[in-house]
Amino acid sequence: MKKYLLVLMLCAAIGCKKNSNITVADNTDADTPIVMGTGLPGTWELRTTVSGFTGIATTIKPGSGSLMIFTTDHYQRFLSGTLINQGTYKITQQYSIVQRQNVNTLVYDGVVGNILSLFDLNGNTLSLSIDGYDTGASIYERIK
């Protein structure tokens, strides 16, 4: 039994790899356009939430007051019309453990952690999620 435990621990240690290839796009200067041409600045209203565990999508009616507002370097998050947080953000490219490739991420308030905040833009649709299995997503539509 001890041999199997030792082999398992050895495999886990060899299989773990720290990824230090993080490129941060510094967009703190309001006059500098956002790197990577994201088109992120604007007002986005929540339209759909997707449960990560069940995959069930819930449609949110327009006018709910659940908004994300991005400028070139600041964000504001509203829930039912109430400001719940605000600060700065940066766009990064980081390695996703789920997608196994570099993906667009947002770093809020300069806090880089182990859980990546992913974003994807497709026309006037913004999808926000975190890098993990069964984590769900929030899908926004550009309104301004």
N, C-alpha and C positions, 0 to 999 in steps of 0.2 A: 504493500500500500504506500509506503514512504517513497518507493521508487517512482510510482505513478504521480504522486504529488510533486516530486522534484522535477520530473519531466514536464509536467504541466506548468509549473512556475518558470522553468527555463524557456519553454515555448512562448509563454506570455511576455517574458522579458525581451526575448529576441524580436517578437512580433510588434512590440510597441516602438513607435518612431515619433520623435518630436519634430514638428514642422516649424521651422523658423523662417521660411520663405514668405514673409508678409511684406507687401508693398503698400504703403499708405499714401494715398493721394491727398496732399495737404491743400485743403481749399479754405483756409482761414481768412484769406484776403478777399473781401467782398467784391473787389473789382476783377478778380481772376475767375474766368469761367470754370465750371466744374470739370474736372479731369474725366476722361473716358466718355464724354458726350452723353451723359445719362438722361438729361431732360427731367431730372427729379424735382427741381424747384416748381412750386405750385401748391394748390389746395386740392387735397385728395379726400374723398368721402368714402367711408366704409360701405361696401355693397354686399359682401359675402364673408362669412366665417366658415372655416372648414375644420371639423374636429379631426385631430390627428389619429386618435384611437379608432373611431368608427368610420371616419371619412364622410360623415354626414355634413352636407353644406346647408347653411342657414342664410337665407336672403334677408338683407337689411333694407328697409324702405328708404328712399331718398328723403333728406331732411331730418335724419336721426340726430344730427349734431355730433356724430363720431367722425372726427377729422384728423388728418395729418397735414400740417402745413410746413413746407420746406422752402427756405431761401437758399442762397448759395452756400451758407455755412451754419444756419440755425434751423431748429425744428420746434414745433409746438404740437402737442397731442391733446385733443379734446375728446371727452366722452360725454355724450348727451348735452353738448354745448358748454361743458365746464372744462376749463384748462386743467389738465391733470399733471402734465410735466412739459418742460421746455429746456432747451440748452443748445449745445453745438453738436455737430456731427461731422464725420469724415467718411469718404468713400474709400474702401479698400478692396483689394483682391486677396483672398485667402483660400487655403485648401479646405474643401468640404470633405468631411469623413463619410458623408452619405453619398454625395455625387462623385466622389473620388476625382475631383478636378478643381482648379481655381474657379471661384465664383465671386460675384459682386456681394460685398457686405457693407453694412453700416456700423460705424463705431460711434456710439452716442456718448457725448460728454467726455471724450478722451479715454474711456474705460475699455481696454482690450481684455477680454476674458476668454475662457475656454469654450464658451457657447457663442457661436457666430450668429449675428443677425443678418439673414439673407434678404436680398431684394431682387426683384425682377420686373423690368418694364416691358410692356408690350402695347404699343400705341398709347391709349389713355387709360391703361390698366396697370396698377402697381400691386404686386404681390409681396407681402412681408411674412417671413417665417423665421424659424431658428433651425440651425443645423443639428438635426437629431431625428431619430426614427419616431414615428407616431407623434409628431409635435403640432400638427395643424398649421393653418395659415389664415391670414387676413387679406382680403382682396379689396382694393380701393379703386375708385374711378375718379379721374381728374375732373374737377368742376370749375377750376380757374387756372 
